[in-house]
Amino acid sequence: MTIKTCIASYHTKMTIEKLYKLILNFDPEIAYHSSHVKKIALLLTDYLALSKQTKQDIANAALLHDIGKIMIPKSILGKPAKLTPEEYKIIKEHSLYGYQILGSIDGLQHIADIILYHHEFFNGTGYPTGKSGLEIPFISRVLTISDVYEALISDRCYRKALPKVQAINIIIEGSGIQFDPVLVERFIYIKDFL
């Protein structure tokens, strides 16, 4: 590793830490969620033949996947009742905001692309672009399943946490629809460790 590469890596690490602290200061629950998504995503990809860089990208993308929510009014994020169609449309913008924030930072453009697609569905009915199947970047597909599972097993302002068994069944039912079927198979394999 060259000195230039070491310096760039250090700056990227420091930038990610600062961005995570920004999320933490904005809303500790979003930061807590992101930290747990990171653990689930790394567990999901454990023992896969991934490069060290890919694993680091998974960790970084998981920590920052909801950074775009800092652009969403807290009155919408914390609303205990069902969102109106207009409010839901606003909340859906967070992946685009995250893409714009990270895309403007040297060394994080590739993470920006991952975050843009973390709400795409395997069958093409997700957002913001309607990508489907393997068009969705691998790490985005990992984030999708990890993000949803963590959200299901956590208390939210609008509902209580679901039991893990029920959350796992929701993931299984979403195979090929919302989630990559190969990753769902992997998820079933690790479910006892979650």
C-alpha positions as CSV (number, residue, x, y, z in Angstrom):
1,M,0.0,0.0,0.0
2,T,1.4,3.4,-1.0
3,I,1.5,6.4,1.3
4,K,-1.0,8.1,-1.0
5,T,-3.4,5.1,-0.6
6,C,-3.0,5.1,3.2
7,I,-3.7,8.8,3.4
8,A,-6.8,8.4,1.2
9,S,-8.0,5.5,3.3
10,Y,-7.5,7.4,6.5
11,H,-9.5,10.4,5.2
12,T,-12.3,8.2,4.0
13,K,-12.5,6.5,7.4
14,M,-12.5,9.9,9.2
15,T,-15.2,11.2,6.8
16,I,-17.4,8.2,7.5
17,E,-17.0,8.6,11.2
18,K,-18.0,12.3,11.0
19,L,-21.0,11.5,8.8
20,Y,-22.1,8.8,11.2
21,K,-21.8,11.3,14.1
22,L,-23.9,13.7,12.0
23,I,-26.6,11.0,11.8
24,L,-26.2,10.3,15.6
25,N,-26.7,13.9,16.4
26,F,-29.7,14.3,14.1
27,D,-31.5,11.1,15.4
28,P,-29.9,8.5,17.7
29,E,-32.5,5.9,16.6
30,I,-31.5,6.2,13.0
31,A,-27.8,5.8,14.0
32,Y,-28.7,2.8,16.2
33,H,-30.6,1.2,13.4
34,S,-27.7,1.8,11.0
35,S,-25.3,0.2,13.4
36,H,-27.4,-2.9,13.6
37,V,-28.0,-3.0,9.9
38,K,-24.2,-3.1,9.6
39,K,-23.9,-6.1,11.9
40,I,-26.7,-8.0,10.1
41,A,-25.2,-7.2,6.7
42,L,-21.7,-8.4,7.7
43,L,-23.2,-11.6,9.2
44,L,-25.2,-12.2,6.1
45,T,-22.1,-11.9,3.9
46,D,-19.8,-13.7,6.4
47,Y,-18.0,-16.7,4.7
48,L,-18.8,-15.5,1.2
49,A,-15.7,-15.0,-0.9
50,L,-15.7,-11.3,-0.8
51,S,-12.7,-9.0,-0.9
52,K,-11.6,-7.0,2.1
53,Q,-12.7,-3.8,0.2
54,T,-16.2,-5.2,-0.5
55,K,-16.6,-6.1,3.2
56,Q,-15.5,-2.6,4.1
57,D,-17.9,-1.1,1.5
58,I,-20.8,-3.2,3.1
59,A,-19.9,-1.8,6.5
60,N,-19.6,1.8,5.4
61,A,-22.8,1.7,3.2
62,A,-24.8,0.1,6.1
63,L,-23.7,2.8,8.5
64,L,-24.6,5.6,6.1
65,H,-27.5,4.1,4.2
66,D,-30.1,6.4,5.9
67,I,-28.0,9.6,5.9
68,G,-30.5,11.1,3.5
69,K,-33.0,11.1,6.3
70,I,-31.3,14.2,7.8
71,M,-33.0,16.1,4.9
72,I,-36.5,14.8,5.9
73,P,-38.5,16.8,8.5
74,K,-38.5,15.2,11.9
75,S,-42.3,15.6,12.0
76,I,-42.5,13.0,9.3
77,L,-39.8,10.7,10.5
78,G,-41.3,10.5,14.0
79,K,-45.0,10.5,13.1
80,P,-46.7,7.9,15.2
81,A,-49.7,7.6,12.8
82,K,-49.8,6.3,9.2
83,L,-48.1,8.6,6.7
84,T,-50.2,10.4,4.1
85,P,-49.3,9.7,0.5
86,E,-47.5,13.0,0.3
87,E,-45.5,12.3,3.5
88,Y,-44.6,8.8,2.2
89,K,-43.4,10.4,-1.1
90,I,-41.2,12.8,0.9
91,I,-39.7,9.9,3.0
92,K,-38.9,8.0,-0.2
93,E,-36.6,10.8,-1.2
94,H,-34.1,9.9,1.5
95,S,-32.2,7.4,-0.7
96,L,-31.8,10.1,-3.4
97,Y,-30.7,12.6,-0.8
98,G,-28.2,10.1,0.6
99,Y,-26.9,9.6,-3.0
100,Q,-26.5,13.3,-3.4
101,I,-24.7,13.9,-0.1
102,L,-22.2,11.0,-0.5
103,G,-21.8,11.6,-4.2
104,S,-20.4,15.0,-3.5
105,I,-17.6,13.6,-1.3
106,D,-14.4,12.4,-2.7
107,G,-13.9,8.7,-2.1
108,L,-17.5,8.0,-1.3
109,Q,-19.1,8.1,-4.8
110,H,-19.3,4.3,-5.0
111,I,-21.1,4.2,-1.6
112,A,-23.5,6.8,-2.9
113,D,-24.5,4.4,-5.7
114,I,-25.1,1.6,-3.2
115,I,-27.3,3.8,-1.0
116,L,-29.3,5.1,-4.0
117,Y,-30.6,1.5,-4.7
118,H,-31.2,0.1,-1.2
119,H,-35.0,0.4,-1.5
120,E,-35.2,-1.3,-4.9
121,F,-37.1,-4.6,-5.0
122,F,-35.8,-7.7,-6.7
123,N,-39.0,-7.8,-8.8
124,G,-38.5,-4.1,-10.0
125,T,-41.3,-2.5,-7.9
126,G,-39.1,-0.6,-5.5
127,Y,-37.8,2.9,-5.7
128,P,-36.3,5.3,-6.8
129,T,-35.5,3.8,-10.2
130,G,-37.3,0.5,-10.5
131,K,-34.2,-1.5,-11.1
132,S,-34.7,-5.3,-10.7
133,G,-32.8,-8.5,-10.1
134,L,-29.1,-8.4,-10.7
135,E,-29.3,-4.8,-12.0
136,I,-29.4,-3.8,-8.4
137,P,-25.8,-3.7,-7.0
138,F,-24.9,-6.7,-4.8
139,I,-24.3,-4.5,-1.7
140,S,-27.6,-2.7,-2.2
141,R,-29.3,-6.1,-2.2
142,V,-27.5,-7.0,1.0
143,L,-28.6,-3.7,2.6
144,T,-32.2,-4.2,1.6
145,I,-32.6,-7.5,3.4
146,S,-30.6,-6.3,6.4
147,D,-32.4,-3.0,6.6
148,V,-35.9,-4.6,6.5
149,Y,-35.1,-7.3,9.0
150,E,-33.6,-4.8,11.5
151,A,-36.6,-2.5,11.1
152,L,-39.1,-5.4,11.6
153,I,-37.4,-6.5,14.9
154,S,-37.2,-3.0,16.3
155,D,-39.7,-0.8,18.0
156,R,-40.9,2.1,15.8
157,C,-42.9,5.2,16.6
158,Y,-45.8,3.7,14.7
159,R,-45.6,0.0,15.9
160,K,-43.9,-2.4,18.3
161,A,-41.1,-4.7,17.3
162,L,-42.2,-8.0,15.7
163,P,-41.0,-11.3,17.1
164,K,-37.9,-12.6,15.3
165,V,-39.8,-15.6,13.9
166,Q,-42.4,-13.4,12.3
167,A,-39.8,-11.1,10.9
168,I,-37.9,-14.1,9.4
169,N,-41.1,-15.3,7.8
170,I,-41.7,-11.9,6.2
171,I,-38.2,-12.1,4.7
172,I,-38.8,-15.6,3.4
173,E,-42.2,-14.6,1.9
174,G,-40.4,-11.7,0.2
175,S,-37.9,-13.9,-1.6
176,G,-37.9,-13.0,-5.3
177,I,-40.3,-10.2,-4.7
178,Q,-38.5,-7.7,-2.5
179,F,-35.4,-9.7,-1.8
180,D,-32.7,-11.5,-3.7
181,P,-33.6,-15.2,-3.4
182,V,-29.9,-16.2,-3.0
183,L,-29.5,-13.8,-0.1
184,V,-32.8,-15.1,1.4
185,E,-31.3,-18.6,1.3
186,R,-28.2,-17.3,3.0
187,F,-30.4,-15.4,5.5
188,I,-32.2,-18.6,6.4
189,Y,-28.8,-20.2,7.0
190,I,-27.8,-17.5,9.5
191,K,-31.2,-16.9,11.1
192,D,-30.2,-18.6,14.4
193,F,-27.3,-16.2,14.8
194,L,-29.4,-13.0,14.4
